[in-house]
Amino acid sequence: MVTQILIQQTIIMFLLMLLGLLLSRLGAITEQGSKDMANILLYAVIPCVIVRSYITEYSAQKLYALGISAVIAVVAFIVTIAVAWIAFGMRHRIENFSTAFGNAGFIGIPLVTSVFGAEAAFYVVAFSSMLNLLQWTYGIVIISGNPKTINVKKVFVNPVFISMMVGLVLFLTGFTLPSIVGNTIGLIADANTPLAMLVLGVYLSQVKPRELFCGAKLYLVAALRLFVIPLLTALAFLPLPFARGEVALITLVAAATPVATSTGIFAQKFGQDYRSAVTQVCFSTIVSVVSIPIVIWIAERLLA
């Protein structure tokens, strides 16, 4: 059942991405417009998704499950970083970063909430927060080659972390937001999937077809990011008796996402090959339409 819903949702997301590509080619969405939409996602939509996921009745069981999701997220990132380092080390910085960091925010959260319900974002927040932490520390070192570029402030003063803290306070205290505020948050959160995929469609329009399917490293990154890492992560969960069921599958969906859109942003910021980074984002996103349902179908049987 989960796999069927995933297939349907990934096809819907792919169609939305094609719409973004078409609108970009027609000039209806400019490059600046896509940047503005990305900022809306980062600073408004994703924080609302996170806060909404915490607007739920407190229970010790949910708190325990949240702790479990954090532990298995650590396991997932140990696998991910190890694979990326063994494959690329510091020789190929963009490829290392691309392999290590998936698109948990723009693709993982919409997929998880579509398949498991809006409350499921509650369990993917630990993964997203850890992803953000690692990108602004380990990731910056990898892509810049200079440990001095680490910006610890941005790890804790960013929309994902702040919204997670707000959500935790709401969850732990049981504070109820006025219905008009809650409904507004819900409406903004619902924009996550269409906006995220339209932005990716604009990215795709910037890549020439011959660039999109050429280069051995492009295929290697996609294979590692979309197949090897999530399957190894599922195997790493097997010895852990608590890494089972819905929470484990939610983490695996996040771990199986394509190359993070932030790869292009970081590449541009630190003087690396921006076009190569965007190509890896786009190619892996296209392949993920097939890979994510396959990987989760296998994982369902391993972690039943």
N, C-alpha and C positions, 0 to 999 in steps of 0.2 A: 504493500500500500504506500509506504513512504517513497519507494523508488518511482512509482507511477506519478505521484504528486510532484516529485522532483523533476521528472522528465517534462511534465506539463509546464512547470514553472520556469525551467531553464529555456524552453522554447519560447514562452511569453517574453522572457527577458531578452532573448536573442532578437525577437521581432521588434522590441522597443529599441534595441541598439541599432537595428537596421533603419528604423524611423529617424533616429538621431543622425545617422550617416546621410540619409536622404535629405533631411532638413539642412544639414551642413552644406551638402553639395549644391542645394538650391539657394544658399545664402540666407536662409531663414534663421539659422543659428550661427553666429560668428565665433571665432576663436575666443574673443573677449567674453562673448555671451556664455560660452561653455565654462570659462573660468569663473564667471559670476555664479553660474548654477552650482559649480563645485564648491564655492564658498558657502552658498545657501545650504548645501548638503552638510558640509563640515560644521558650520556654526549654528545651524537651526534644526535641520531635519534629523540628523543622526542623534544629537542630544535629546530631541523629543522622543525618538524611538527608544532610547535607553531609559529615560525617565518614565515613559509609559510602561515599560516592562517591569518597573519596580512598584507601580501602583497596584499592589496586590496585598491581600491579607497576610500578615506575618504568621509564620509557623516555624517551629524548630526544624521540621522536615525540609522546608524550603531553604532555610539557612544552611543546613547540612549539605543539601544538593548544590548550593552555591559554592560552598567550600570545596566540594568534590570537583566541580567544574574548574575551579582555579588550579587544583592539583593536577588534573589531567591536561590542562592547558600547558602547564610547565613541562610535562612529559612530551607533549606534542611539539613544543618549541625546541626541546633538546634534540629530538629526532630531526627536525627541520634544519636547524643550524648546523648540525653535524653533517647532514647530507650535502648542504650547500658548500660547506667548507672543504669537504673531501673532494667534491667535484671541481671546485673553482679556486679555492683558497683566496689569496690576494692577487693572483695573476689576472683574473677576470672579474673586476669589481662589480660591474653592472649585473653580470650573470649571477654572481654570488648573492647580491641583494635581491634580484628577481626571484631566485629560487627560495630564498629564506623567508620572504614576506608575501603573503597572499592578500587578496582583496576582501578581507573579512568584513569591513565596514560597508562598502558599496554593493557587494554581492552576497557575502556570507549572511549578514543580518536580514536582507530581504528574503533570501531563500529559507532561512531558518524560520522566520515568522510566517511565511507562506505555507510551509509544510507542517510545522508544529504548533502554530498559533502565535499571537502577539506576545503572550507571556513567555514564550521560549527565548526571546531576546534577553531575558533575565539571566540565562545561563551562558550566553555567548559574550556577555560583557567582560567577563574575566579574560577571555581569549583576546578580545579587541583591545582591552586596556594593556595587556602584556605585549601585544603587537606594537602598540604605540610607544610603550616604554623602550622596547628593544630597537625600534626604528631610530629613535632619537639618541640612542647610546651606541650599542653595538653596530647598528646599521650605518650610522654616520661615519664611524671609524672605517668600516668596510668600503664604503663608496668614496670617501675622501682620502683614506690612507693616513689620516692625521687624528690621533686621539684628542688633540686640543680643540677640535671642532665640536665636541660633545656639548650640548646645551641642556643641562639638567633642568633648568627652569621650565623649558617647553614640555618636559615630561609630565610635570604636575600642573602647569598652567595651560591647559588645552581643553577644548570642548568635551572630548570623550571622558577625560578624567574628572572634570568638574561635574558633568552630568551624572557620572557614576556615583560621585559623592552625594549629590543632591538626592539621587534615587535611593541610595542606601539609607539616608536619613529618613526619607518617607517610609521606606519599608520597615525599618527597625522601630520607628516611633509610632507607626500606624496612623500618621497624620493624613487626613483626607483633604485633598484639594477641592475647592469649589467646583461644581459640575461644569460651569462655563470654562474654567481654566483647563480642566481635564479633557473636555471635548475639543478645545482649541489645540492642545498638545496632540491629541489623537489625529486630528485632521492634518496637522503639519507632518506627523510621523508617516501618514499614509502616502506622502509624496516621495518617500525614499526610493522605491523601486523604479518608477518612471524617470525621475530626475537622474538617478545614478546611471541608468542604461542610456539615456539620451546623451549624457556627458561622454560615456565610453564610445557611443556612435560617432561623436564629433572627433574623438581621438582616432578612431578607425579611418575616418575620411581623410586624415592627414598622412596616411601611410599609402605608398604606392603598392599596387598589387604584387609586383615582382619582388618588392622588399618583404612583403608579408609572408611569403612562402619560401624564401631563400635563406640559406645559412644553417650549417650544422649545429651551431650553438643555440639557435632559435628552437630547434626541435629538441635538443637535449634539455634546455631549460623547461620547456613545456612537459616533457616526459617526467622529469624529476618533480616538478611542481605539482602536476596534476595526477600522476599515477604512483610514482615511487614513494613520495613523502606520505600521502594519506594511507597507503597500504602498509608501509612500515610503522606508521603511527598506530594503526589498528592492531598490528602484531604486538607493538609495545604495550598496548592496553590489556592484552590477554592474561599476563600474569597478575594483573591488578583486579582483585575481586569486586572492587567498587566501580571500576570503569566498564560499566555495562548499561544497557538500556538507552533511554532517550537522551540523557545528559551526554553520554559518550558519543552518540550519533550526531548530536548538535555540534559538539566540538569537532568531529570529523568533517562535517559539512564546512565549517570555518577553515579547517586545515586543508581541505581539498579545493579551495577557491583559486582562481588564476592569479597571475602576477599583479601585485598591488599597483593601483594608479599612481600612488605616491612615488613609485620608482622613477617615473619621468620627471616629477617635481624635484626629487633629490638629485637626479643626474644633471638637470639643468643648473641647480643651485651650486653644485660642487664641480662644475666644469667637465663632466663626463659626457658620453655620447647620448644625447637626448633622443635622437631619432631611433637609435637601437633600442633604448629603453621603452619608448612608446610602441615600437613594433612588437616587442616581447609581451607587453600588456595586451595588445590587440589580438595577437595570434593565440596566446594562451586563453584569452576570454572566449574566442570562437571555439577552440577545442574543448573547453570546459562544458559546453552544451552537451557533449557526448560523455566526457570523462566523469563528471560529478555523479550522474545516475549510476554509472557502472561501478564506481568505487564504493558508493553507499550501498548498492545492492550486495556487493561482496562483504562489506563491513557488517551489514545487518545479519548475515549468516555467521560471521565470526564472533560477533558480540551479543548474540541472542541470549 
